[in-house]
Amino acid sequence: MSFVPVVASVFSVFLALTIGALIVIRLFWPERSPVPVGRLSWADDDVAVRRPGRPGGTVVPAVRWRWTGLAAGAAGAVAALATGESWGAMVAWPVLGLGVLAGTLAGELSVPAPTGPVRRAGLRVRRLVDYLPRRLGALVAVSAAVLVALAATTTLGVSGGWILEDGHLVCEAGPVTFDGGPWPGAAYTVPGVTVVAAGLVLAGLVLRRVVRRPRADDAAEPDDVSRRRSAEVVTAAAGILVLTPLMGIAATAGLAMRSYVAGCGDPLGVLNGPLLTGVALAAFLAAAWCGGILLLPSAGPSGEKA
């Protein structure tokens, strides 16, 4: 296994531990939790899938589909890391996010269409903005823009006398050749950005279904809680999709740029190693926040926003 997958595995362990710590804080010391606290259980979403005409019976709850998707995504992430390739390290956590999105979509599609006696039609028009967590959505949008810009910058080339050879940043200063270490070029960024783009398209489809799916319960409040929680889970999964590749690209480039020497110059001009390391740290913390929300969505009946 090469250097990059090993580092990615270590980062994955630290990220998982950080997410676990956030969840523990949220459960036992909610007043100190950096993750918004509301109704904490995915099990509350069962109300969204009760089938009319079956006393006491329900179809497979949406929450179980989410957990199934999470388990499948986790298995895919482990398999990606186990390849020992740079692309596997880049797509591991995004694959986890894809699994959650696929499970959430399956849960939303499991909601039965209204049947039985004549029902009263409400006049309310449901809009995505009514359910989408604003702060979390803004974080994902900004992070996606930064990811695209940084991936394009590191992929299209470097400057200052540096060149890319076999995925490494190399500079020849006179008779001496300096190896700056692994660099997030096309071998890193193309697979990661491709998976992220596919995931964001899937997230959009899931959110569309969240808004448009039929109401399977006459009570408006439980139905809104279910939709809001689903939207929060989808947005958090999109955050994992975007932030983990951003963290990997920024960290890899930042570490490589710390080794540049006189005569070679700065590989990325205005960007420097400490700045990219700061971006990687911020992405790590934001990804952990998204992970906490993903496992314990907080949207409650009063309309809390993450």
Secondary structure, DSSP 4 states (H G I P E B T S, - for coil): --HHHHHHHHHHHHHHHHHHHHHHHHHH-GGG-SS--S---GGGGGGGGBPTTSTT-B-S-HHHHHHHHHHHHHHHHHHHHHT-SHHHHHHHHHHHHHHHHHHHHHHHHTSPPP-SS--PPP-PPP-GGGTS-HHHHHHHHHHHHHHHHHHHHHHH---TTEEEETTEEEEEETTEEEEEEE--SHHHHHHHHHHHHHHHHHHHHHHHHHHHSPP-SS-HHHHHHHHHHHHHHHHHHHHHHHHHHHHHHHHHHHHHHTT--TTT--TTTT--HHHHHHHHHHHHHHHHHHHHHHHS----TT----
